[in-house]
Amino acid sequence: MHTVMWTFQVPAGTTRADLVATIKATAHNYLGIPGLVRKYYGISEDGKTLVGIYLWESKAAADAFYTPEWIETVRRRWGSTPSRQDWTTPMVVESPARRLLEAA
């Protein structure tokens, strides 16, 4: 498995309610994406930074999804160019389900 975290600087004057409204309006776009296992949205305590954390079946699936067009769309949406961090994800613990997901 592979994890990618995108970090966005939020435009000045954007409220937490604005961020949540945008998240709610766009989250459905990530349903059914080939290779995407899970996506998390995060807002920093001060509300100035937004993160998207994506768990993928593989780095190849992530790379296929993050096209220049995708980056431009999110850049326009959030008003800044995001930065990307990648991790190999050998294990995921799903505590409530008492399940371990191990990378193939």
GIPEDA-V726285 format. One record per residue. N is the residue number from 1. RES is the residue in one letter. OMEGA is omega in degrees with one decimal (none if undefined). NEAR is the number of other C-alpha atoms within 8 Angstrom. Layout:
N&RES&OMEGA&NEAR / N&RES&OMEGA&NEAR
This chain:
1&M&-176.1&14 / 2&H&178.6&13 / 3&T&175.1&13 / 4&V&174.3&13 / 5&M&173.7&11 / 6&W&179.0&11 / 7&T&-177.6&11 / 8&F&169.8&12 / 9&Q&-176.1&11 / 10&V&178.0&12 / 11&P&178.0&9 / 12&A&178.2&5 / 13&G&178.6&4 / 14&T&-179.4&8 / 15&T&174.9&7 / 16&R&178.1&7 / 17&A&176.1&6 / 18&D&-179.6&8 / 19&L&-178.8&9 / 20&V&178.9&8 / 21&A&178.3&8 / 22&T&177.3&8 / 23&I&-179.2&9 / 24&K&-178.1&8 / 25&A&-175.2&7 / 26&T&-175.0&8 / 27&A&-178.3&8 / 28&H&179.2&7 / 29&N&-177.1&5 / 30&Y&176.3&8 / 31&L&175.0&6 / 32&G&178.3&5 / 33&I&180.0&6 / 34&P&177.4&5 / 35&G&179.6&9 / 36&L&-179.5&13 / 37&V&-173.0&8 / 38&R&175.7&7 / 39&K&176.2&10 / 40&Y&170.9&7 / 41&Y&176.9&9 / 42&G&176.9&8 / 43&I&179.1&9 / 44&S&-179.3&8 / 45&E&-178.8&5 / 46&D&177.1&5 / 47&G&-176.6&10 / 48&K&-177.5&11 / 49&T&177.1&11 / 50&L&174.7&13 / 51&V&169.3&11 / 52&G&179.4&11 / 53&I&-173.7&12 / 54&Y&173.2&12 / 55&L&-176.5&12 / 56&W&173.4&15 / 57&E&-178.8&10 / 58&S&174.9&9 / 59&K&179.2&10 / 60&A&178.2&6 / 61&A&178.0&12 / 62&A&-177.7&13 / 63&D&178.5&8 / 64&A&-177.4&7 / 65&F&-173.9&7 / 66&Y&178.9&9 / 67&T&173.1&8 / 68&P&178.2&6 / 69&E&178.0&7 / 70&W&-179.3&9 / 71&I&179.0&11 / 72&E&178.2&9 / 73&T&-179.0&8 / 74&V&175.8&11 / 75&R&177.4&11 / 76&R&-177.4&8 / 77&R&-172.9&6 / 78&W&175.1&10 / 79&G&176.9&10 / 80&S&176.9&10 / 81&T&-177.8&9 / 82&P&172.3&11 / 83&S&-174.4&7 / 84&R&171.1&8 / 85&Q&-178.4&7 / 86&D&174.9&8 / 87&W&166.5&7 / 88&T&-175.4&7 / 89&T&-176.6&9 / 90&P&-175.8&7 / 91&M&172.3&9 / 92&V&177.1&8 / 93&V&174.1&8 / 94&E&-171.1&9 / 95&S&-178.3&6 / 96&P&-179.9&5 / 97&A&-177.5&5 / 98&R&-175.7&7 / 99&R&173.4&8 / 100&L&176.0&8 / 101&L&-178.4&8 / 102&E&178.8&8 / 103&A&179.2&7 / 104&A&none&3
